[in-house]
Amino acid sequence: MTKSTMEQNQTTEKQAWYALTVLFAINTMNFFDRQIAASVGKPIIDEFKLTDSDFGNMAMAFTLIYAAVGVPLGRWADRGNRTRILSIGVAAWSLFTAAGAAAWNYASLFVARMFVGVGEASCSPAGNSLIGDLYPANKRARATAIFMLGLPIGITLSNAFGGVIAKNYGWRMTLLIAAVPGLILAGLAFFIKEPKRGATEAVKIEQQNHKGWEPYRRVLSIPTMWWIILSGALHNFNAYAVNSFMPLYLGRYHGLDVADAGYVSALVLGAVGVVGLLGGGLAADWVRRKSANGRMLLSAWALLISTPCIYLALERPKGSLTSFMILMGIGWMLIYVYYVAVYPVVQDVVEPGLRGTAMALYFFAMYLLGGAFGAKILGNLSDHFAKQAMMDAGATTMAESFRAIGLHSAFYVAPVVSLLLAAVLFAGARTVAKDMEKLQQWLRSVAKS
């Protein structure tokens, strides 16, 4: 290897690390701003006199708009400058996070949160597409793990600080402070050098020109993508249901105030994800070298083991906080393995020029069918069971104790969905090897033509 080639490789590696660092920070703020409404849910519900269903509706609207605009943004990511798309998106969602602080009623906050969803929809398609062109196949799970560390760290910081700031300065100040880091990151994203599409593939190909509906047909013709899309819907159902209501659950059922509920949520839903993602990323790359379907099998077993942990956590009686935290923390840590095991599989079965589109379709189903209705359904179930508890007690007024019973009963939907998700991932493990081989054959044929 010549000196100039070595210097070029070092420069490329530095650019990749800079890009990954900024992508990680952007993804951290993505989930920080997304979770911030849940971390201050109690004061919002109290001020605007909302039901759990009302609060779930706001989360549903966020995810519906996220899903709707994600598909065109995914196509834009496959054809446009991905670093500019990220910059615009980060700036937009940060400004609308701040706008939520000026809400004068439920409807105005509702609208502001919807536009946060518009900006955040730019993050995953562009970010995952960039990673696919910055890192080769045998390193993508680790790179994806670092990118996805933004999820648990963002949730951890949002829960840990959101409740504390809200307790001392009010929930409006919490939203204003949350907007500042994103505006800084919007500027840093401009300094990411846009990589050539397919740059890290073993077989070099020219950019393919896909038109009309062809990109979507090509992605959906891959059997594994259907299993991945279905798994995303089930996974996000749980993620949004649990993240949206965990601080409220801890407050009502275990008697914590808004700050302490935020700290515990930060630990069991956020901090554990660092271990799950880093350990899962290393394991996912290792099993990929051993077997073509290793990543899918790893995620399936992780979800299967997490299911009884979550169930047993919910079985703990009121006040048994330590055992609840241990069981829920282990269960949620294993759920994080899903991201670093399944996301790289999209890169393994989809051609480079369609990966933004594939992620957009995945996220469309993930949020439209899963995330949008996870919080909504759990909120409706909570209200239903709370009303039932009130009627069983012969009361005519809804008390906090009845709302605690309702939310606790509603949470049992999570282990049921988790078990279904594991089954879907086992099914996907049966098709992925064949689809990976099809992609390699296609890449070789295009390279020769």
N, C-alpha and C positions, 0 to 999 in steps of 0.2 A: 504494500500500500504506500503510495507516494505521500510526501509531506502535505501537499495541497489537498489531497483527498482526506487525510486525517483532520486537517484544519476545517475542511468543509463539514465533515461528520460531527466534529465538536460543536461547530456553530449550529448545525441542525439540531443536535441534542439539546443545546442551551435554549434554542427557540421553542423546542417541544416542551421543556420543563417550565419555561416562562408561561407558555400558553396554558399548560395544565394547572399551574398555580393560580392563574387568573380565573380559569374555568371553575376550579374548586371554590374560590372565593365567591364567584358569581352564584354558583349553585348553593352555597351556604346562605347567601342573602335571599335566594329564591325560596328556600324552605323557611327561613327566618320570617320573612314577610308573609308567607302563606300561613304559617302557624300562629302569627301574632294575634289574630282575632280570637282564636281558641284560648290562648294564654290569658286574655283579658275578658273571657266570655262572661264571667259572673257579673262584673260591673256593667257590661253592656246590656245583659239581660235585665238587670235590676233597673238601670236608668230608663230603658225603653219599654220595660214591662213586657218582655217577650216570653213565649213558651219555648220548650225545647224544639218543637217542630219549626217555629219561626227561625230559631238559630240554625237548625239544620237546613232550612230553605236558603239561607244566605250562603252556606257552604256549597249547596247544590248549584246555585246560580254561578258561583265562582268556577266550579269545575265544568259546568256545561259550556260556558263561554270559552274556557280554556280548551276544551275538546274541539269546539267549533272552529276556532281560529288556528288551532294547531296544524290542521291539514294543509291549508294554503301556505302557512309559514314553513312547513316541512318541504314543500315543493320549492319555495323561495330559497331555503337552505341548500337544496341540491343544484340550484342554478345561479344564485347570487353570492355575494361576499358574506361569508358566515360571521366574520368578526364584526362587521357593521350591523348585521342583524341583531347580534347579541348586544351591542352598545345601545342601539335604539330601544330594544326590549327592556334592558335593565333600567335605563333612564325612565321609561314610561311607567313600569310597575312601581318604581320608587316614588315618583311624583304622585301617583294615585294612592299609594299607601299613606303618604302625608295628607292627601285630600280627605281621607277617611276621618282625620282628626277634627275636621270642620263639620262633620255630620251633625245635623240638627234634629234628625229623627231616624227611624229605622230604614225608611225608603232611601234616604240620601246615603247612609252608610252602605246599604245594599248595592247601590249603583257604583259607589267608589270601589268596593271589593270586586265587582264584576270587571272593572277596567284593570285592576291589578292582575286578574286572570289573563287578560289580553296580552299584557306585557310579558308575563311569565311563560306564556306558551312558546315564546321564542327560544327559551333556554335549552331544553332537552334535545330537540331535533338538530339544532346547530352545534351544540356542545358534543353530542355523541358522534355526529358526522365528522367533526374536527378530530376527535380522538382516533377514529378509524383511519384517518389519513396521516396522523402524527406517530402512531405506534403500530408495529407489525402484529400479526395475529397472536403470536406466542407471548406478547406483553400487554395485550389489550385489557385483559381482566384486571391486572394490577393498576393500569392507568384509569380504567373505569372505576376501580375501587377508590382511588384518590379523588376523582371527580365526584363520586357518589358519597364521599365522606361529608360533603356539604349538607346532605340530608340529615344525618343524625346530629351533626354539630349545629346546623341551623335550628333544628327542633330543640336541641338542648339549650342553646343560648336564648331562643325565643321564650321557652317556658321558664328558664331560670331568671331571666331579667325582666321579662314582660310583666309577670305578676308582681315583682318587687317595685318596679317603676310605677305600675298602676296603683299599688297600695299607697305609695308615698306622694305621687304627683298626678294620678288619674290616668285613665286609659287613653285619653287623647294625646297626652305627652308621650306615651309609649309609642304610638303610631308615628309621631313626628320624628322621634329619635331613630326609629327603625328605618326611615327613608334615607338617612344621610350616607351610610356606607355604600349603598347601591349607586348613588350618583357619582361617587368617586370611582367605583369599578367600571361604570359606563365609559369613563375616559380611558382607563387602563386597557380596556378591551380593544381600543383602536391600535394599540401597539403590538397586538398579536399578528404575526405574519401568516397570511392565508396560505395553507399548504396546497399543493396540487392534488386533485382527487385521484385516489388509487395509488398515491406515492409509496405506500408501504406494502403493497401487494407483491407477492413473489413473481407474479406474471404482470408485466407492464402493459396497460391498454390505454387507448385514447378515450377521451370523454365521450360517452354515448349521448346522442340527441334524442331524448324521449319526448313525445308530444301527446297532448290530449289525455285520454284515460289510460293510455298504455302503461305508464309507470305504476298505476294502482293495480292494473290487471297482472302485471309481472310479479309484483310483490305478493299479491293474494293467490298466485298460482303455486306458491311454495307451501306445502302442507305444514311444515314446522311453524310457519308464521301464524297459522290459524290457532295452533295450540298456545303459542306465545301470546297472541292477542287475547285469547280467552283467559289465560293465566293472569294477564295484566288487569283485566276487569275484576276478577276475584280478589287479587292482591290489593288493588286500590280501594275496593269496597271496604276491606278491613282497615287499611291504612287511614282512610279519611274518617271512617266511623270512630275508630279508637282515638286518633289524634284530636279530633274535634271535641270529644266529650270526656277525655281522661281527666283534665283538670276539674271539671264539674263533678265527675264521679268521685274523685278523691275528696272533694269538698263536702259533697252530700253524704256519701256512704261512710267514709273514714273520718269525717269531721275536721278536715284541714282548712286553714284560711287560704286566700288566693295566692299568697306568696309561697307558703309551704307546699300547696298543691302543684305550683309551678316547678318547684325544686324536685319533687318526687317524679313528676312527669318528665322532667329533663333527664333524670337518671334512667328510668325504665323504658322510655320511648326514644331517647336521644343518645345519651352517652354510651349505652350498650352497643349502639350501632357502629361505633368506631371499631370495636373488637370484631363484630360480625362482618363488617366490610373488609377490613385489612386481612383478617384470618381467612375469610371467604374468598377474597381475591387471590391470595397465595394458593389456597386449596383448589380454586377453579382453574388456574393455569396449570397446576400439577396434574389434576385429573384429565385435563384436555390433552396433555401429552400422552397419557395412558390410554385414553379411549375417546373416540369422536363424540360420544354422547355423555361423556363424563360430567360436563357442566350441568346438563339438564338433570342427571341423576343426583348430583350433589344438592341442587336446589330442592328437588323432590323430597329427599331424605331429611333435609333441614326443616322443611315445612311440616313433614310428618311428625318429627320429634317435638316441634314447637307447640303443636296442637294441645296435647295433654298438659303442658306447662301453663298455657293460657287458661285452660279450663280450671285447673287446680288453683290458680291465682284468684279467679273469681269466686271459688268456693271458700276462700278464707273469710272468717267472720269479721264484723266491724271492729276496727282497732288493731287487727293483726297486720300491721303495716310492714314489718320486716319480712315476714314470710311472703306477703303479697309482692313486695318489691323483688325478692329473689326469684320467685317463679315467673312473674311477668317479665322481669328483666332478661332471664334466660330465654323465654319464649320469643320475645321481640328481637333479641340479638340474633337468633337463628333465622328470623324472618328477613333480616337485612341481607343474608346470604343470597336471597333471590336476585337482588339487583346485580351483583357482580358475577353471578353464574348465568343469568338469563340474558342480560343486555349484550354481552359479547357474542352470544349465539346469533343475534341479528346480523352482526358483522360477518359471521361465519357462513351465513346462508344467502345473503343479499349482495348483489353486485355493488361496487363502490358508488356509482352514480345514482343509486336509488336508496341509499341508507337513510338520508334525511326524510325521504318519503315514507320509508318503512317505519321509522320511529314515530313519524307524525300519525300514521294509521294506527300504530300500536297505542299511542297516547290518546288518540281520539276514542278508541274503544275503552281504554283503561279508565278514562275520566268520564266519558258519556255513560257507559254501562256500569262502571264500578264506583269511582270516586264521587260522582254526582249524587248517587243514591245511597251511598254508604251512610253519610251523616244524616241524610233525610230520613231513611228508613229507621236508623237507630233512634233518631229524635222522635219519630212517630210512635215507635214501640215504647219508648220511655214514657211518653204522655199516656199511651194506652194502659200500660201496666200501673202507672201512678193512679190513674182514674179508677182502675180495678181495685187497687189497694185501699183507696178512699171509700169505695162502695162497700168492700168487705168489712171495713171498720165501722160502717154505719155513719160515716161523717158526711157533711155537706160542703165543707170548705177544704180546698187543697192545701195541705200542710207540707213543709219541707221534708218531713219523714216519709210521706207518701211518694214524693218526687225521688227520694233516695232509693226506695224500693223499686220504683219504676225504672230508673236508670240502671240499677244493678241487674234487674231481670233482662233488660234489653241487651246488655253487654254479652250475654251468652250466645248471641248470633256470631260473634267473632271466631270461636273455636270450630263451629260448624262450617263456616266459609273456609277456614284454614285447611280443614280436612279435604274439602272439595278441590282446593288449589293444589294440594299434594298429588291428588289423583290425576289432574290435568297435566302436571309436569312429568309424571311417569309416562303418560301417553305421548307427550312430546319427545321424550327420550327415545321412543321407538322409530321416529321419522327423521331425526336430525342428521344422522350419519349419511343417509342417502341424499339429503338435500345439500349437504356440504360437498359431496362428491359431484353433484350436478353443477354447482357453482364453479368448482375447479375445472371441470370439463368445458364449461362455457368460457371461462377466462382464457384457457388454452386455445380454444377455437377462434376467439376474437383476436388474440395476439398474433395468430398465424395469418389471419385475413388482411 
